[in-house]
């Protein structure tokens, strides 16, 4: 059973009956959102070794009833649901829990209770229901935006969680253009280096550059398809689900031992990305074929052309004012410690906010 289905059943069959019986007037939303492979639908058997299982979040108007709800669920939930323990015990990793079978309750459950605004401020550094500026969009990692909008809301009579997810569902049009421009800019910075490193007999360096280009092309493909790219663990799976025609070329780009074969693969992949750019019809049509780099024997798409055209197509004055060659936070850093701590990435708001 996939974790999201388990959470849905756990709410409707185990948690909700207790709430209706013991807290009949409680307005609440119930969901499984946020971090966790099951939220993205990427979980498998290995995922069950930590924090996976019958779990969900409840969102209340205020937290006055939260302690009583947590305790009542601990006292009355079954110790097992659908064949999985509802008790979560410690692991060898401090602060990390996993499903643990127990003979009797109370159980240490993972039904978390929040107010929507508090939860979103903790997750994103800001409550989008109070406004989400251009700088907020650009400074927030795509992984966090994905986690906030993936998963499933089981019920939401209050409506705040649903409204927040709808607001965050995808970038505003001109912010999207700037995000794509940042990814094209990264490709422009490296596309001529794959061959140059190899001609200096730096095979390892050439392969590292090839892998970097593959990563950037995968992330660009997801953004072109209006999907938030996940962090590295899930990038390949998310990209594969797009079924892009250049998938085999990216495999060759990374694996080929000869640099000319890697360059051929890069040409196939980057021309496919350039054709998709034209199909989006968000800029004037650009030549989607490669050319030589300054007359040297290295083939490039000249990805600055796409980046510049995208920036030129931006009409929103707030986005134009925030315009940066570097693009969004995901084009600036892939450091996990940085991208998982709002107090760190929120410091980039000043990079984009020119007000």
N, C-alpha and C positions, 0 to 999 in steps of 0.2 A: 504494500500500500504506500502511495506517495504521501509525504508528510502533510501537504496542504489538504488532501482529502481526509486524513486522520484528524487534523485540527477542526475541520468543518463538522465532521461527525461528532467529535468530542464536545463541541459547543452545543449542537442541537440535541444530542442524545444524553449528555451527562451534565453539562454546566447549566444550560438554560432551564431544565426542569427544577433544579435547586433554586435558581434565582426567582423563577415564577412562584415557587411555593413559599420561599422564606423572605423574598424582597419583591412583593407583587407590584409595587408602585415605582420600581426602579427604572428610570430611563437610561438606556445604555446602548452603545454600539459594540459589536464584537467583530474581531478581525484576526487574521494572521498576516502581519506585515513586518517590515523591518529586516533585520539581518537573519541569515539562515538560508542554506541551500534550498530548503523546501519552499521558501517564499518565491524563489525564481523558477521552481520546478526542475532543479538540477540535482536533487538529492538521490542517493542510492543507498545500498546497505552500509557502506563505510560511513555515511553521514550519521548513523545512529550511535556512534561512539561518544558524542557529546551534544548536549542541548537539543537533540532531536526527539520528537515524541508528541504525545497528546498535550499540546500547549497552544495558547492564544492570548490575545489582549482584549481587555474590556476597557471601554472609554466612557467615563461618566461626566455629568455636568460639573460635579465637584467631588472631592475625595472624602467627604464626611463619612460615607458608608464604607469606604474601602477597607479599613481594618476588619470590620465585621464580615464583609464578603470574603476576604481572604481566609479568615478563620473558619467560616461556615463551610467553604469549599474544602479546606484541609480536613475538617471533621467528617464530612459526608460524601465526598467523592469516593468512588470505588478505588481499590488499590490497583486495579487493572482495567483497561478499556481496549476493546478490540484486539486483545492479545498483547497489549503493550502496558508496562507499568506506568502509573500516573505519578509515582514518587520519583523525585530526582535527587540522587545522592552525589557526594563529592567524587572527583577523580583525582589522579595524581597531580593534575595541573591546578594550582590555586585559583579559586574563583570559577572553575569550570565544572559543570554538573552533567550527569547523564542519567538515563532511565535506570532505576534500581528496584528490583522486586522486593516488596515487604509483605509480611504476613497480615498486618492490620494497620489501620490508620492511627492517628492522623497522618496525612501524606504531605510531603513537601512538593506542592504542585507548581506548575509554571503557568498559572493563569495570572497574568500581570494586569494591574489596574492603573489607569492613567486618566488625566484630562487631556483632550486632544492638543490644546495649545502648548501645554507643558511638554508633552511627548515630542511634538514637532520642534520645539525650541531645543530640546536635548539632542534630537536627531540631526537637525539641519542648522542649528544655531540661530534660527529665526522662525517665527510662526508665519507661514505664507498667507494665512487668513487675514493677517494684519497688513499685508502688502509684501510683494516679492519684487524687488527692483532689478534692473538690468545687472547691476553689480552682484546681487544675490544669485542670479542665474549663473553668471560666469564664474563666481567663486565657489559654487557648490559642486562637489565631485559628482560625476554621472552615476557612480555606484550608489551614492546616497539617494539621488533622485530616482534611480531604478528601484531601490529597496522601499522607498516611500510610496511608490505607485504600483508595485507588483503585489503578489500575494492575492488576498481576497478579503473583502468586507462581507461578513455573513449577514449582519443586520445593522442598520444605522438610522433609527428614527430621529435621532438628534440632528444628523445631517452634516455636522462639522467635518468629520473625517472624510466623508465623500466629497464635500466641496474642496477640501484641501487637496485631495488626490486628483480631482478634475483640474484644479489650477496648475498642478505640477505635472500633468500628463505628458506634456511635451513643451519644448522651448517655444516662446513667441517667434514668429517668422524671422525677424531680423536678427534676433539672438542666435537662432539656428544657423543663419548665414555666417555669422561671426565665428561660431563654433567650428563649422566646416572649414572656414578660412584658416583657422589655427592648425587644423590637422593637415591641410594641404601645405601650409608653411613648413611644418616639420618634415614632410616629404621633400620639399624643395631644398632643405638644408642638408640632406643626406644622399639624394639620388645620384649625384655625380661621384660620390666617394666610394661606392662599391667597387668599381673598376680601378679607380686610382689607387686604392690600398693594395689591390691585387697586383698591379703592375710594379709596385715597390716590393713585391714578394712577401707581402703581409697577408697571407691567406686567412689567418685567424681574424685579423681586423676586418677583412672583407666580409667574412661570414657573419661577424657581429653586426656589421652595418646592414647586411641583408636581412638578418632577423629583426632588426629595428624597423626597417622599411616594411616588412611583413606585418609587424604589429600595428604600425600606423595605418596601413592599408585596410587591415581588418577593422580597426576602430572607425576609420572613415566610412567604410561600407555600412556599418551599423548606424552611424549618424545620418548617412544619406537615406537609409531606410526608416528614419525617424524612430530609432530604438536607442535607448541609453546603453552605452557600452559598460559591461561589468568589469570588475577588477580582474587581474591576470588569471586567477584560477579558473574562471568561467568564460574567458574571452573566446577561446577556441570553440567551445560548445555553442555559445551564442552566435558566433560567426557562421558556424556550420549550418545552423538552422535557417540562415538566409538563402542557402543553396546558390551562392554566387558562382558564375561560370569560371571564375579565375581561381577557385579553390585549389585545384591541382597545381596550378602555377605557383601558388604560395608555398605549397609543399616542396616544390623543386627549388624555389628561391632560398629556402632554408637549408635544404639537404644536399644540393648539388655540389660535388667536389671541385668542379672547374668554374672559374669566375664567369666565363662567357656563357655557360649554361645558366648560372644564377642571373646574369644580366638579361638573357632571353626571357627567363621567367618573370623578372621584374617588369620588362616591357609588356608582356601579356597582361600582367595584373594591373599595372598603372594605366594602361590604355583602357581596360575595362572600367576602372574607376572614373576616368575622364569621360568615357561615353555615358556613364550613369549621371555624371555632373550635367551633361548636356540634356539628358532626358528629364532631369528635374525642372529644366526651363526657368531657373532662378536668376540666370545671367544671360548675356548674349552667348550664342554658340561659339565654342572655342575648338580649335584644331585638337583632335583627340589622338594624334599620332606623335611618336617620339621624334626627337632630333638630336644632333650631336651637341655636346657641351663645349662651347668655345672652340669648335673645330677639333677637339681632342676625340680619341676613339672611344668615347663613353656616351651611351644613349640615355637621354632623360626626357621626361614629359614637359619639363619647365614648369613645375607645379606652382611657382610664384604667379603664373598667369591666372590659374583658378583662384588662388588666394586673393589676388588683387581684384579680380572681377567680382568676387563675392563681397568684398568690402565696399566696392564701388556701388553695388546694388542695394546697400543698406539705406533705407529711407528714414527710419525712426531716428529723430535727433538725439534721443537718450542713448541709443546704441552707438550712433556715430561718435558721440562724445566720449563713450567708454572704449572706443576702438583701440585695440592693442594688436600689434603684429604677433604677439605670443599666443593669442587666443584665450580659451577658457583654462581653468585650473588643470584640466586633464591633459592639456598640451604643454603644461609647464612642469608638472611633477607626477611621478608614479610611485612616490614613496608612501607605503601603506600607513606608517605611523602618522604621516602628515595628513593623508586623505581620510583617515578615520577619526580625526579629532577636530570638531568644529572650532575650538578655540584657536587652532593653528590656521586652518584654511580661511577662516573668517577674516584673518588679518590681510588677506588679499583683496578684500572689498575696496580698500583704498586705492588699489591699482587700477580699478575700473571706474570708481565713483569720482567724477570730476566736478561734482556740484560743490 
